Amino acid sequence: MTRNGGQMVVSCLEALGARRAFGVPGESYLAVLDALHDSEIAFVNCRHEGGASFMAAAHGKLTGQPGICMVTRGPGATNAAIGVHTAAQDSAPMLLLVGQIGTDMREREAFQEVNYRAVFGTMAKWVTEIDEIARIPELLSRAWTVSTSGRPGPVVIALPENMLMETTDAGPIAGPIRVHAPEPAAQALSDARALLSGAQRPLILLGGAPWERAASAALQQFAEASGIPVISSFRYQDQYDNLSPTFCGDAGVGMAAGVKSLLREADVILALGTRFGENMTDGYSLLQVPQPAQKIIHVHVSEAEIGKVYRPEIGVHACPQRFSLALGAGLQGPWSDWLETARTAYLDVIDKAPQQPGPVDMVAVTAHLRERLKDADLVLTNGAGNFTVWSSRFFRFRPGMRLLAPQSGSMGYGLPAAVAAKLERPQSTVICFAGDGDVQMTMMELATARQAGAAIIVIVVNNGTYGTIRAHQEREFPARVSATDLLNPDFAAVATACGMHGERVSSTERFADAFERALAAPHGALLELTVSKEALTPYRTLTQIRERS
């Protein structure tokens, strides 16, 4: 069967298992778009390449399979860079396919010409350009494998326009290559158990996503039988049952004092799938670089992560999930007081949060949502800003619930991520938490959600300011407000204009009924919550931040 390059690309993606692609159309890859006309791969027509790439990154994080993003050359590709960077920091598999200028136009600074290896080389796992149609199966198969194996991440593939129009009789690939992650060595498991057994203050630190339920359950069983506290690394608290008596919080931005104490005071840390980044170590201050006082057992699927920042006592190049499944019976140790103190501190973060000043109290809002959604098939998403504490720290995630949030701190991620999640899990309740500044980075994707049939719920926490930056300003330059106040549109009206339910909630008492209307809205909903600037964080008002500076 004779195929052109566009048809070959689509046939190979089908064989690899792709079911959906996110993108903005462009004339540089018309042959691919034409082939999609006859394909079972659904093309989600986005409003901006940044939104499309966020959707692909979120799909990869949610499913563990590459999210596919298709964009045109030059500005289309550079617009998509934010999603590539997000996928890299989230260790999320993703393929960015870029229509490219013809091979006969290179090195002339042709219209929209970009050297993609130079642009994406520091943030993608691999960047390639397919010059010959016969190599499409080879290089797409390799791209898929590179994206999903080891530490997952994004791969960028440039597709010259003239190559896509050429024809070949070659057949597509048969399917994806199965790469099995390393199994933990018996000696590594024995050494790890021995080190944990001798600890006075052991701690389990969980990272990476998505964990299989069996592996997470095995780790939970081991932790509960041993009485060892468990914390998640930044943005991964959804990977462990928060109702377990061993779950004690998350290590991330705005880290709770109890979690800081756990990391600082632990003498042995079992780190499973964790990258020791700046946010989860409070600027690398909780553990000394490169030789911490804490003895670390670092289990990671990528050997490059082991010893990258901290020298471990035991380094294990293995799949953290396989390691957890093989941990065996619980250990015995004098850890009950250590665990009880840690768990109490975690519960106090939520249960003892003070009432927030202003029209809508987010402590009360999240308390209502925790109860209303405790048994829901739920996906929460958020972008970046002070508001994210409500979606990440004030929910208790159960098995099957997911949190899609960017480790890169990318504003605007939450709304596109919610679209991707709802398309992948249409039966789930998908809620995006967004700030007023955050949501405006990708607000145009409300139209994408409506067109694609993704009935998401967006909760906009509107305090009229870039809250995170304002908080930093008040700490460093008290009362000198500069460039952080926002004059916002009517968010509810924008949602209504896109064919969704839009509603402004101006008091705490009105939230519960408004949320029920949002749940019932057939085409999705946006609730705009009027929140005071004073309520910048759950435990410290703007005035208190200023007074302490």
C-alpha positions as CSV (number, residue, x, y, z in Angstrom):
1,M,0.0,0.0,0.0
2,T,1.4,3.4,-1.0
3,R,1.3,6.1,1.7
4,N,2.6,9.6,1.9
5,G,4.6,10.8,4.8
6,G,1.6,12.2,6.7
7,Q,-0.3,8.9,6.3
8,M,2.8,7.0,7.5
9,V,3.2,9.2,10.6
10,V,-0.5,8.7,11.5
11,S,-0.3,4.9,10.8
12,C,2.7,4.6,13.1
13,L,1.1,6.6,15.9
14,E,-2.0,4.3,15.6
15,A,0.2,1.2,15.9
16,L,2.1,2.6,18.9
17,G,-1.3,3.1,20.7
18,A,-2.0,6.8,20.3
19,R,-5.7,7.6,20.6
20,R,-5.8,11.3,20.8
21,A,-3.6,14.3,19.7
22,F,-3.8,17.9,20.9
23,G,-2.7,20.7,18.6
24,V,-3.3,23.8,16.5
25,P,-3.4,23.2,12.8
26,G,-0.7,24.6,10.5
27,E,0.1,24.5,6.8
28,S,3.5,22.9,7.5
29,Y,1.9,19.5,8.4
30,L,-1.2,19.4,6.1
31,A,-0.4,15.9,5.1
32,V,-0.7,14.7,8.7
33,L,-3.9,16.6,9.2
34,D,-5.3,15.0,6.0
35,A,-4.3,11.5,7.3
36,L,-6.1,12.2,10.6
37,H,-9.3,12.7,8.6
38,D,-9.4,8.9,8.1
39,S,-7.9,7.9,11.4
40,E,-9.4,6.8,14.7
41,I,-7.0,9.2,16.5
42,A,-9.1,12.1,17.7
43,F,-7.5,15.5,17.1
44,V,-8.4,18.1,19.8
45,N,-8.4,21.5,18.1
46,C,-6.9,23.8,20.7
47,R,-6.8,27.6,20.8
48,H,-3.1,28.0,21.6
49,E,-0.1,25.8,21.2
50,G,0.8,26.4,24.9
51,G,-2.6,25.0,25.9
52,A,-2.2,22.0,23.5
53,S,1.2,21.1,24.9
54,F,-0.1,21.4,28.5
55,M,-2.8,18.9,27.5
56,A,-0.3,16.5,26.1
57,A,1.9,16.8,29.1
58,A,-1.1,16.2,31.4
59,H,-2.2,13.2,29.4
60,G,1.2,11.7,29.8
61,K,1.3,12.2,33.5
62,L,-2.3,10.8,33.9
63,T,-1.8,7.7,31.8
64,G,1.9,6.9,31.7
65,Q,1.6,6.9,27.8
66,P,2.9,9.7,25.6
67,G,0.7,12.7,25.2
68,I,0.7,13.7,21.5
69,C,1.0,17.4,20.6
70,M,1.0,18.6,16.9
71,V,2.0,22.1,16.0
72,T,3.3,24.1,13.1
73,R,6.9,25.4,12.6
74,G,8.5,28.4,14.2
75,P,6.0,30.3,16.5
76,G,3.8,27.2,16.8
77,A,6.7,25.2,18.2
78,T,8.0,27.9,20.4
79,N,4.6,28.5,21.8
80,A,4.5,24.8,22.7
81,A,7.8,25.0,24.6
82,I,6.1,25.6,27.9
83,G,4.4,22.2,27.8
84,V,7.7,20.5,26.8
85,H,9.4,22.0,29.9
86,T,6.5,21.0,32.1
87,A,6.6,17.4,30.8
88,A,10.4,17.3,31.5
89,Q,10.1,18.5,35.1
90,D,7.0,16.2,35.6
91,S,8.8,13.2,34.1
92,A,5.8,12.8,31.8
93,P,6.0,11.1,28.5
94,M,5.1,13.3,25.6
95,L,5.7,13.6,21.8
96,L,5.8,17.0,20.2
97,L,5.4,16.7,16.4
98,V,6.4,19.9,14.6
99,G,5.8,20.7,11.0
100,Q,9.1,21.9,9.6
101,I,10.3,23.9,6.6
102,G,11.2,21.8,3.5
103,T,14.7,20.3,3.5
104,D,15.6,22.4,0.4
105,M,15.0,25.6,2.4
106,R,17.4,25.0,5.3
107,E,20.1,27.3,6.4
108,R,18.6,30.3,4.6
109,E,16.6,31.7,7.5
110,A,13.5,30.7,5.7
111,F,10.0,31.7,6.8
112,Q,9.6,30.4,10.4
113,E,12.8,28.4,10.3
114,V,14.0,27.1,13.7
115,N,16.8,24.8,14.7
116,Y,14.7,22.5,17.0
117,R,17.7,20.6,18.4
118,A,19.1,24.0,19.6
119,V,15.8,25.2,21.0
120,F,14.6,22.0,22.7
121,G,17.9,20.2,23.3
122,T,18.1,21.2,27.0
123,M,14.5,20.3,28.0
124,A,13.6,17.3,25.8
125,K,15.0,13.8,26.3
126,W,15.7,13.6,22.5
127,V,15.2,15.9,19.5
128,T,15.2,14.5,16.0
129,E,14.2,15.5,12.5
130,I,12.9,12.9,10.0
131,D,14.4,13.8,6.6
132,E,13.6,10.5,4.8
133,I,10.1,9.0,4.6
134,A,11.5,5.5,4.9
135,R,12.8,6.3,8.4
136,I,9.4,7.4,9.9
137,P,8.6,4.0,11.4
138,E,12.2,3.7,12.8
139,L,12.4,7.1,14.4
140,L,8.8,7.3,15.7
141,S,9.2,4.0,17.4
142,R,12.4,5.1,18.9
143,A,10.8,8.4,20.0
144,W,8.0,6.5,21.8
145,T,10.5,4.2,23.5
146,V,12.7,7.1,24.6
147,S,9.8,9.0,26.0
148,T,8.4,6.1,28.1
149,S,11.5,4.3,29.3
150,G,13.8,5.2,32.2
151,R,12.8,8.5,33.6
152,P,10.0,9.4,31.2
153,G,9.9,12.8,29.4
154,P,9.2,14.7,26.2
155,V,10.6,14.0,22.7
156,V,10.5,16.5,19.9
157,I,10.2,15.3,16.3
158,A,10.4,17.8,13.4
159,L,8.7,16.7,10.1
160,P,9.8,18.6,7.0
161,E,6.9,19.6,4.8
162,N,8.3,18.1,1.6
163,M,9.1,14.7,3.3
164,L,5.5,14.5,4.4
165,M,4.3,14.8,0.8
166,E,6.6,12.0,-0.5
167,T,5.3,8.5,-0.9
168,T,6.5,5.0,0.0
169,D,5.4,1.4,-0.1
170,A,6.9,0.6,3.3
171,G,4.6,-0.6,6.0
172,P,4.2,1.0,9.4
173,I,5.5,-0.5,12.6
174,A,3.8,-3.4,14.4
175,G,3.5,-1.8,17.8
176,P,5.4,-0.3,20.7
177,I,8.6,-1.9,22.1
178,R,8.1,-3.3,25.6
179,V,11.0,-2.2,27.9
180,H,10.9,-3.7,31.3
181,A,12.3,-1.6,34.1
182,P,15.0,-3.1,36.3
183,E,13.9,-5.4,39.1
184,P,15.4,-4.8,42.5
185,A,18.2,-7.1,43.5
186,A,17.6,-9.3,46.5
187,Q,20.7,-7.9,48.2
188,A,19.4,-4.3,47.7
189,L,16.1,-5.3,49.4
190,S,17.9,-7.0,52.2
191,D,20.2,-4.0,52.8
192,A,17.3,-1.6,52.7
193,R,15.3,-3.6,55.3
194,A,18.3,-3.8,57.5
195,L,19.0,-0.1,57.4
196,L,15.4,0.7,58.1
197,S,15.2,-1.8,60.9
198,G,18.1,-0.1,62.7
199,A,16.6,3.4,62.4
200,Q,15.3,5.5,65.2
201,R,13.3,7.9,63.0
202,P,12.6,6.2,59.6
203,L,10.7,8.0,56.8
204,I,9.3,6.9,53.5
205,L,9.4,9.6,50.7
206,L,7.2,8.7,47.7
207,G,7.4,10.3,44.2
208,G,6.7,9.6,40.6
209,A,3.4,8.9,38.8
210,P,1.3,7.1,37.9
211,W,1.8,4.3,40.5
212,E,-0.1,1.1,40.0
213,R,-2.7,0.5,42.7
214,A,-1.1,-2.8,43.6
215,A,2.3,-1.2,44.2
216,S,0.8,1.7,46.2
217,A,-1.2,-0.7,48.3
218,A,1.8,-2.9,48.9
219,L,3.8,0.1,50.1
220,Q,0.9,1.2,52.3
221,Q,0.6,-2.3,53.8
222,F,4.4,-2.2,54.6
223,A,4.3,1.3,56.1
224,E,1.2,0.5,58.3
225,A,2.6,-2.8,59.5
226,S,5.9,-1.1,60.3
227,G,4.5,2.2,61.7
228,I,6.7,4.3,59.4
229,P,5.5,7.8,58.4
230,V,5.0,8.4,54.6
231,I,5.2,11.8,52.9
232,S,4.9,12.5,49.2
233,S,7.3,14.6,47.1
234,F,6.1,17.7,45.4
235,R,2.8,17.3,43.6
236,Y,2.5,13.5,44.2
237,Q,0.2,13.2,47.3
238,D,-2.4,11.6,45.1
239,Q,-0.2,8.4,44.7
240,Y,-0.8,7.3,48.3
241,D,-4.0,6.9,50.3
242,N,-4.2,10.1,52.4
243,L,-6.6,8.4,54.9
244,S,-3.9,5.9,55.8
245,P,-2.7,6.5,59.4
246,T,0.8,6.6,58.0
247,F,0.3,9.5,55.5
248,C,1.8,12.7,57.0
249,G,1.8,15.3,54.2
250,D,3.6,16.5,51.1
251,A,7.0,18.1,50.7
252,G,6.6,21.0,48.3
253,V,6.1,24.8,48.0
254,G,4.9,26.3,51.3
255,M,5.9,23.1,53.1
256,A,4.1,22.5,56.4
257,A,6.3,22.8,59.5
258,G,5.6,19.1,60.4
259,V,6.9,17.9,57.1
260,K,10.0,20.0,57.4
261,S,10.6,18.5,60.8
262,L,10.2,15.0,59.4
263,L,12.7,15.5,56.6
264,R,15.2,17.3,58.9
265,E,15.0,14.9,61.9
266,A,14.7,11.5,60.0
267,D,17.8,9.4,60.3
268,V,16.9,7.0,57.5
269,I,14.9,8.0,54.4
270,L,13.5,5.4,51.9
271,A,13.1,7.6,48.8
272,L,11.0,5.8,46.1
273,G,10.9,7.4,42.7
274,T,11.8,10.8,44.1
275,R,13.9,13.5,42.5
276,F,15.5,15.6,45.2
277,G,14.5,19.0,43.8
278,E,14.6,22.5,45.3
279,N,11.0,22.6,46.3
280,M,10.8,19.3,48.2
281,T,14.0,20.1,50.2
282,D,13.2,23.7,51.0
283,G,16.0,25.1,48.8
284,Y,18.3,22.1,49.6
285,S,18.3,23.3,53.3
286,L,16.7,20.3,55.0
287,L,19.3,17.8,53.8
288,Q,23.0,18.9,53.5
289,V,24.5,18.7,50.0
290,P,26.1,16.4,49.0
291,Q,26.5,14.3,52.1
292,P,23.4,14.6,54.3
293,A,23.2,13.5,57.9
294,Q,20.2,11.4,57.0
295,K,21.0,8.0,55.5
296,I,19.1,7.8,52.2
297,I,18.0,4.6,50.4
298,H,17.4,6.0,46.9
299,V,15.3,3.8,44.6
300,H,14.9,5.2,41.1
301,V,14.3,3.8,37.6
302,S,16.9,6.1,36.2
303,E,20.5,5.6,37.5
304,A,21.2,9.2,36.6
305,E,19.0,10.4,39.4
306,I,20.8,8.4,42.1
307,G,23.5,10.5,43.7
308,K,22.6,13.5,41.4
309,V,22.3,15.8,44.4
310,Y,22.7,13.7,47.6
311,R,25.0,10.8,48.1
312,P,22.8,7.8,49.2
313,E,23.7,5.2,51.8
314,I,22.2,2.7,49.4
315,G,21.4,3.4,45.7
316,V,19.0,1.1,44.0
317,H,18.6,1.3,40.2
318,A,15.2,-0.4,39.9
319,C,11.6,0.3,39.4
320,P,10.3,1.8,42.7
321,Q,7.0,0.1,42.2
322,R,8.6,-3.3,41.8
323,F,10.7,-2.5,44.9
324,S,7.6,-1.7,46.9
325,L,5.9,-4.9,45.9
326,A,9.0,-6.9,47.0
327,L,9.5,-5.1,50.4
328,G,7.9,-8.0,52.2
329,A,6.5,-8.0,55.8
330,G,6.5,-5.0,58.0
331,L,9.4,-4.2,60.3
332,Q,9.4,-3.8,64.1
333,G,10.8,-0.7,65.7
334,P,10.3,2.0,68.4
335,W,8.5,4.3,66.0
336,S,5.0,4.7,67.3
337,D,5.5,8.1,68.9
338,W,7.4,9.4,65.9
339,L,4.5,8.4,63.6
340,E,1.8,9.7,66.0
341,T,3.5,13.1,66.2
342,A,3.8,13.3,62.4
343,R,0.3,12.3,61.7
344,T,-1.2,14.7,64.2
345,A,0.8,17.5,62.7
346,Y,-0.6,16.6,59.2
347,L,-4.2,16.5,60.4
348,D,-3.8,19.8,62.2
349,V,-2.8,21.5,59.0
350,I,-6.3,20.9,57.6
351,D,-8.4,20.6,60.7
352,K,-7.1,23.7,62.6
353,A,-6.8,26.1,59.7
354,P,-8.2,29.5,60.8
355,Q,-11.3,31.1,59.2
356,Q,-10.2,33.2,56.2
357,P,-11.0,36.9,56.0
358,G,-13.2,38.2,53.1
359,P,-16.4,37.3,51.3
360,V,-15.5,33.6,50.5
361,D,-13.6,31.5,53.0
362,M,-11.5,28.9,51.2
363,V,-11.2,26.8,54.4
364,A,-14.9,26.4,54.5
365,V,-15.1,25.8,50.7
366,T,-12.5,23.0,50.7
367,A,-14.1,21.5,53.8
368,H,-17.4,21.2,51.9
369,L,-15.7,19.8,48.8
370,R,-13.8,17.2,50.9
371,E,-17.0,15.9,52.3
372,R,-19.0,16.2,49.1
373,L,-16.4,14.5,47.0
374,K,-15.0,12.0,49.4
375,D,-16.2,9.0,47.4
376,A,-16.0,10.6,44.0
377,D,-14.1,9.4,41.0
378,L,-12.1,12.6,41.0
379,V,-9.3,14.4,39.2
380,L,-8.1,17.7,40.5
381,T,-5.9,20.0,38.5
382,N,-4.2,23.3,39.1
383,G,-1.6,25.7,37.7
384,A,0.6,27.8,39.8
385,G,0.1,30.3,42.6
386,N,-0.8,30.6,46.3
387,F,-4.3,29.3,45.6
388,T,-2.8,25.8,44.8
389,V,-2.6,25.1,48.5
390,W,-6.3,24.6,48.6
391,S,-6.3,21.9,45.9
392,S,-3.1,20.2,46.9
393,R,-3.0,20.4,50.7
394,F,-6.6,20.7,51.8
395,F,-7.9,17.6,50.0
396,R,-7.4,14.0,51.1
397,F,-6.7,11.8,48.1
398,R,-8.0,8.3,48.0
399,P,-6.9,5.5,45.7
400,G,-7.9,6.3,42.1
401,M,-8.2,10.0,42.7
402,R,-5.6,12.0,40.8
403,L,-3.9,15.4,41.1
404,L,-2.4,16.9,38.0
405,A,-0.2,19.8,39.0
406,P,3.0,21.1,37.4
407,Q,6.3,20.7,39.2
408,S,7.6,23.4,36.9
409,G,5.3,26.0,38.5
410,S,3.7,26.8,35.1
411,M,0.8,29.2,35.4
412,G,-2.1,28.2,33.2
413,Y,-1.5,24.5,33.3
414,G,-4.7,23.6,35.3
415,L,-7.4,24.4,32.7
416,P,-5.8,22.5,29.8
417,A,-4.9,19.6,32.1
418,A,-8.5,19.4,33.1
419,V,-9.6,19.2,29.5
420,A,-7.1,16.3,28.9
421,A,-8.2,14.5,32.0
422,K,-11.9,14.8,31.2
423,L,-11.4,13.5,27.7
424,E,-9.4,10.5,29.0
425,R,-11.7,9.9,32.0
426,P,-15.2,11.1,30.9
427,Q,-16.8,9.3,33.9
428,S,-14.7,11.3,36.4
429,T,-15.5,14.6,38.1
430,V,-12.7,16.8,36.9
431,I,-12.2,20.1,38.8
432,C,-9.6,22.7,37.9
433,F,-8.5,25.1,40.7
434,A,-7.2,28.3,39.2
435,G,-6.2,31.7,40.4
436,D,-7.4,34.8,38.6
437,G,-3.9,35.5,37.2
438,D,-3.3,31.8,36.5
439,V,-6.4,31.1,34.6
440,Q,-5.9,34.0,32.2
441,M,-2.8,32.3,30.8
442,T,-4.9,29.7,29.1
443,M,-8.5,30.9,29.5
444,M,-9.1,30.6,25.7
445,E,-9.1,26.8,26.2
446,L,-12.6,27.0,27.7
447,A,-13.7,27.1,24.1
448,T,-11.7,24.0,23.4
449,A,-13.3,22.3,26.3
450,R,-16.8,23.1,25.0
451,Q,-16.0,22.1,21.4
452,A,-14.4,18.8,22.6
453,G,-17.2,17.9,24.9
454,A,-15.1,18.1,28.1
455,A,-17.5,19.1,30.8
456,I,-15.0,20.3,33.4
457,I,-15.6,22.4,36.4
458,V,-13.3,25.4,36.9
459,I,-13.1,27.1,40.3
460,V,-11.4,30.5,39.9
461,V,-10.1,31.9,43.2
462,N,-10.2,35.6,42.4
463,N,-8.4,37.9,44.8
464,G,-7.4,40.5,42.2
465,T,-3.7,40.0,42.5
466,Y,-0.7,37.8,41.5
467,G,-0.8,36.4,45.0
468,T,2.5,34.6,45.1
469,I,4.5,37.5,43.8
470,R,2.6,39.9,46.2
471,A,3.5,37.7,49.1
472,H,7.2,37.9,48.1
473,Q,6.9,41.6,47.6
474,E,5.5,42.1,51.1
475,R,8.4,40.0,52.6
476,E,11.1,41.9,50.7
477,F,9.6,45.3,50.1
478,P,6.7,45.8,52.5
479,A,3.8,48.0,51.4
480,R,5.5,48.7,48.0
481,V,3.0,47.1,45.6
482,S,4.3,47.0,42.1
483,A,2.9,45.2,39.0
484,T,0.9,42.7,41.0
485,D,-2.7,44.1,41.1
486,L,-5.1,42.9,38.4
487,L,-8.2,44.4,36.8
488,N,-10.0,41.2,35.8
489,P,-12.7,40.4,33.3
490,D,-16.0,38.9,34.4
491,F,-14.9,35.2,34.4
492,A,-18.4,33.9,34.7
493,A,-19.5,35.8,31.7
494,V,-16.5,34.5,29.7
495,A,-17.6,30.9,30.5
496,T,-21.2,31.7,29.5
497,A,-19.9,33.1,26.2
498,C,-18.2,29.8,25.6
499,G,-21.4,27.8,26.2
500,M,-20.7,26.7,29.7
501,H,-22.4,27.5,33.0
502,G,-20.8,30.6,34.6
503,E,-21.5,31.9,38.1
504,R,-20.0,34.3,40.5
505,V,-20.0,33.2,44.2
506,S,-19.7,36.3,46.5
507,S,-20.2,34.6,49.9
508,T,-19.2,31.4,51.5
509,E,-22.8,30.4,52.2
510,R,-23.7,30.4,48.5
511,F,-20.9,28.0,47.5
512,A,-22.6,24.7,48.2
513,D,-25.6,25.4,46.0
514,A,-23.5,26.9,43.3
515,F,-21.3,23.8,43.2
516,E,-24.3,21.6,42.8
517,R,-25.4,23.6,39.8
518,A,-21.8,23.3,38.4
519,L,-22.0,19.5,38.8
520,A,-25.3,19.4,37.0
521,A,-24.2,21.6,34.1
522,P,-24.2,19.5,30.9
523,H,-21.4,21.4,29.2
524,G,-19.2,22.2,32.2
525,A,-19.0,25.2,34.5
526,L,-16.9,28.0,35.9
527,L,-17.4,29.3,39.4
528,E,-15.7,32.6,40.2
529,L,-15.1,32.9,44.0
530,T,-14.6,36.4,45.4
531,V,-11.7,36.1,47.8
532,S,-9.9,38.8,49.8
533,K,-6.3,39.8,49.1
534,E,-5.8,39.5,52.8
535,A,-6.3,35.7,52.5
536,L,-3.0,35.1,50.7
537,T,-2.1,31.9,52.6
538,P,-4.2,29.7,55.0
539,Y,-2.2,30.7,58.1
540,R,-0.9,34.2,57.5
541,T,-2.8,37.3,56.1
542,L,-1.3,39.9,53.9
543,T,-1.1,42.3,56.8
544,Q,0.6,39.7,59.0
545,I,3.2,39.0,56.2
546,R,3.9,42.8,56.0
547,E,4.2,43.2,59.8
548,R,6.7,40.3,60.0
549,S,8.9,41.7,57.3
